[in-house]
Amino acid sequence: YVPRSKISSRVTADVTITPDDTPSSITIPKNYSIRTTIDSVTYNFITDTAITIKNNGGVYVANNVTFYEGELVTEVFTANVTTNSDGSYNSYGYIISSENVDVNSIEVSVKNSASDTTTTVFTKADNFFGVTSESNKFFVEGYKSNQYRIIFGNDVIGKALKNGNVVTVTYRDTVGELANKATSFTKTSSIDGYSSIALNIQSASYGGADRESNTDIT
């Protein structure tokens, strides 16, 4: 059983970009941020994927873009793996430092070594169903008080890491429910070099939640 982590508040907006020329497309980058203030505290909301807007008669609009509250955090680990006498692997967990991680936002990539330029993306598995020895999967489990750790497979259930592999973990560090109910947002930077950006917010930010308490679990 994995206790629920904090969950990022989210807001949906139509994004209109007015360029001074006519590019074939404009891309809103992954992790592009907009900003709001609640009770004198500023919060950033970011996209979780890149969005390409095609030229539609000189109009560039991305409808229903979802932004998630949180600060992007990156942590890097070097794999520590030992081999048993039967050839199986002991892959130790990698502890996420923040207690405010939104587990749903965790992304993991692995390089063979620090000098390697090729990365392999591992995706989160919520159970063992369909996970084979070649599956590039990671699992998340609770660790001590309010923390989580990432574990990898053993070449039976999920692909195992090797010593010296470099693991990069990114995630949103979130305030949870504190960022709910915001209605006014502003851009923080240009998009693809274009600064004329309008945000049409669909509704107040919602969905942010605190981590599951001991009382909730019991």
Order of alpha helices (4+ residues) and beta strands (2+ residues): beta-beta-beta-beta-beta-beta-beta-beta-beta-beta-beta-beta-beta-beta-beta-beta-beta-alpha
